[in-house]
């Protein structure tokens, strides 16, 4: 019994279970339906297993996560149902449980193909489910056959959402030559590998991507994966955002989940490099929460959670305005929550000419937002330096210096 239960559990968690049915209800389980069917479905971001049963003409459904589905089936098979029919990508299994606890299992060739039902509109992803992608296989999101594991479907969707956001501004990057990319705070780097895949496989471009992080062990692991996958043009370096030097023009600067003011360092460095495109997903933002002091906002600021959220939104509003002042058309768009942060905002900026009238408008917005929050100076201004602060003070300045 234990061996077959493990086959079921592995198929559910690995995403290889195509269907399962429990039948031949035992007399001791008279309150249960005659038959129970299980199938994989996608609801929102989550891959779950839907348990369906029919009684008195009424069909009922219950959706369970893969591990929970495995536990439920383990409880029911043998004790409540004598027959279990499991359909997987690799094979079919027909199991019969005797009253004494022993079972007979017959394995045969697979008869079903993958057709995961979704309660969402069909989505064409840049990386498709069913097409093997080396880095996704390496990090465990896909099986070697290219199927997304049920337990990893949310991460699969996150990766594709990120690639969509990059792809939307691909035309703002140089059309020819090597694309130079710096990814600040790359961490475990699955999004860095995803970016490499997009640029080299989807767009067939030559690249030089530098993944930068402070953690020695993280960089070592990323280098090993890049070497194993033969990711040409991708390297990882140990270093700090604020002092990293680029020896070539930077076309795309990325900063995902740099903590607190490290995002400001990343934005300032990207602006100094005059990067064509800047992508930033801020993480924890403590600076303004400790500085906001506005009697007009007392009713909001006295509540810790509201103060924290307001500080985060105000920080990103100031960052977006600062990017506009520095010559970047900026969008604040929704991102999918990553596993290690609740933040859901992406700043996406593309460099272009900023006339004096437009710059003046954003200087006004920036200063008013600071004033309304009772702020004097913030770290972002220090990171951007004198040309930016002179602009805020409405002193003559060449926008090209920003």
C-alpha positions, 0 to 999 in steps of 0.5 A: 500500500505504501509504495502505491501511495507514494506513486500517487503522491509523487504524481500529484506533487510533480504535476504528472497526475492527469486523472484519478478515480476512487470507486467500489465504496465499502459498506462502512463508508455508506455516507460517501458517494459511490465514486469520487473523481479527481482532476487537475485544474488551474484557478487563478495562479494556483494549480490544484486538484478538483475532487468531484462527486455526484449524489441525488443528481447534484455534483459537488466540487472541492479543490485541494492543493497537491499535498492535501490531495495526496493525504485525502486520497491516502485516507480514502483508498483502502478504508472507504474505496476498494478501487483506485484508477490513476492516470499519469503522463507516464502510465496508468495504474489500476489498484484493488485493495483487499479488506485485509489491507493488501493491494494488487496494482496493475500498471499499463501504458498511458492512455490519457494526454494532458488537458488541464482544465482552467477557470481562466481565459487561455493564456499564451505564455512566452515560455510555454507549458509542454516545451522543455526549457533548460533553466526551468527544468534545472530549478525544478519548475518543469519536468524533463519532458517540459511539463510544469509541475503542479506545485510550481505553476504559480512560479511559472506564471510569475516568470512569464509575467515578468517576461511579458513586462520586459517584452513590452519595452523590448523595442526601446532597446537597441535593435542591433549589437550586443545587449548589455544588461545589469541585474542588481540584487539578482538573488537566486536568479531564476528571473535573471535566467528567464531574462537570458532565455527571452533575449537569446532564445525568443529574440535571438540576440547576443547579450552580456548580462551581469547578475550582481549580488552581495552574497557569496554562496548565491553567486557561486550557485548561480555560476554553477547553474550558468556553466551547467546550462552553457548560458553564453553571455551570462555572468554573476559577480559579487558586489554592491549596487552603489559602487558597481562599475559598468565598462560598457553602455548599459541598455537594461538595468534591473533591480528586483526586491532590493531592500529599502534604499538599495532600490534608490541606489539602483535607480540612481546608478541606472540613471547615471549610466543613462540606461535605455530601460530601467525595471525596478520592483521595490521591496521593504521600504522603511525610510519614509515610515520613520520620516513622515510627519504630517498633522493633516495625515494624523488619522492615517499615521496613527495606525501602524499598518496604514502608515507603513502602506502609505509610506511605501506608496509615497516612496514609489510615487516619489521614485516615479516622479524622480525618474520623469524629472531625469528624462524617463517616461515611467509607468507604475504597473502591477507585478505578481507577488514573489515568494519572498515579498508582498510587494506588487509594484513594478517601476518601468522606465524608458529613456527619452527626451524630457522638455523643460515644461514636462520636467517642471510639472514633475518637479512640482508634483515631487515637491508637493508630495514631499510637502504633504507628507511632511518630508524634508529630504530623502535618501533618493535625493542624496543618491541622485546627487547635486544636479537633481537637488538643484532641479528640485530647487528650480535652479538652472540645470542641464537635464542631460546631467541628471 
